[in-house]
Amino acid sequence: MAKPIIVTGAAGFIGRNTVAELNARGEDEIILVDDLGKDEKWKNLIGLRYEDIVSPEEFLGLIEDGAFADARSVIHLGACSSTTEKDADYLLRNNYQYTRVLSNWAQANEIRFVYASSAATYGDGAEGYDDSDDVTPLLKPLNMYGYSKQIFDLWALKQGLFENGAEGSNIVGLKYFNVFGPYEDHKGDMRSVVSKSYGQIRETGVVKLFKSYRPEYKDGEQMRDFIYVKDAVDVTLHFALQPADAPGGLFGGLLNCGTGKARTWVDLVTAVFSAMELPPKIEFIEMPHQLQGKYQYFTQASDAKLRAAGYKKPFTSLEDGVREYITGYYLPREA
């Protein structure tokens, strides 16, 4: 029997797409870890092949009893991803402490551990978007979600887990930038602007974007590094399934997962209209006061470290990713 691959947050957005891609590569000895709750997230599991699904609490009990010690890799995507979550203690338990437990277990059993960090750790970008270990301690996240990710990055750095060639370097953290794509509907207000725009266009024919409150950015020209979920998954599996005898050795470290190219919100929304074969109609609205001091006006991943770590594939363009998403996922559902 093949060694299992463990995916936490498996019914979530990136998690669901990761399991689907594993299936496409012939992998079905997969242990899914997630809380399905009372919403429609369970529907993301339809069509997937896997060995078992357990809750995060059950999973901790199982590994304490010695289960899954032969796992091939752990892909830890399970976390609260809400940037507006105000329960700091919940975020600490869910995003930091749980990750520490899994990391320690994986290291003790020499299991490859790939986990989700976030571009939210970069805060307002004052220190740039360089994923160098020298920069990581200087970052100041703008919200508790970003901080909950940052403190695990700092803990792993302090433990020496990111040192290539060092004992225990069997860990990769991925700072996902603005990921969009199929199976994010359950995220509600946290889903991508691609998803939100499609809904607004279907309902009103118009997309509403936040005004800018900084003179160097015109309305709608705030910029983000948008990455299609298929690319984010491919980067994730590149490291999660990396063989120990990979050329240059097994990589361990903290990496950006972004395209390295910032685009405007207007670019993004225009691509949605284009995919729907409609002329763009955009209105600019006031940003909620509570967001104005916590808003990132520009993000752009430095991808030099990712490329040096052996990931060579080109990224899908914003327009191609949006078109594939809209025409392959949303429009068929409307037919």
Secondary structure, DSSP 8 states (H G I E B T S, - for coil): ----EEEETTTSHHHHHHHHHHHHTT---EEEE---TTSSGGGGGTT---SEEE-HHHHHHHHHTTTTTT-SEEEE--S---TT---HHHHIIIIIIHHHHHHHHHHHTT-EEEEEEEGGGGTTSTT-S---TTTGGG---SSHHHHHHHHHHHHHHHTTTT-TTSTT--EEEEEE-EEE-SS-GGGGGGS-HHHHHHHHHHHHS-EEEE---STTS-TT--EE-EEEHHHHHHHHHHHHT--TT-TT----EEEEES-S--EEHHHHHHHHHHHTT----EEEE---HHHHTT--SB-----HHHHHTT-------HHHHHHHHIIIIIHHHH-
